[in-house]
Amino acid sequence: MKRSESIEKLTIALSKIHNELNHFKTDKAGYNFSYLSTSEIYRVALPILSKYGLALSSTNNVFVRYALP
């Protein structure tokens, strides 16, 4: 895998993205709390991430590290 010598461009992009990610509103409720659905996160975040050349990926796999015997 190719690696960057510097993460300067990434940190600048993430800083700009962080400033724009303020449009989230909870759209689901249950178990006595409100929360964001994955579809709402994607709806708001993907256009902003794309604007700065980044992406979001997710999986439904669960990885357990240091599981008890």
Order of alpha helices (4+ residues) and beta strands (2+ residues): alpha-beta-beta-alpha
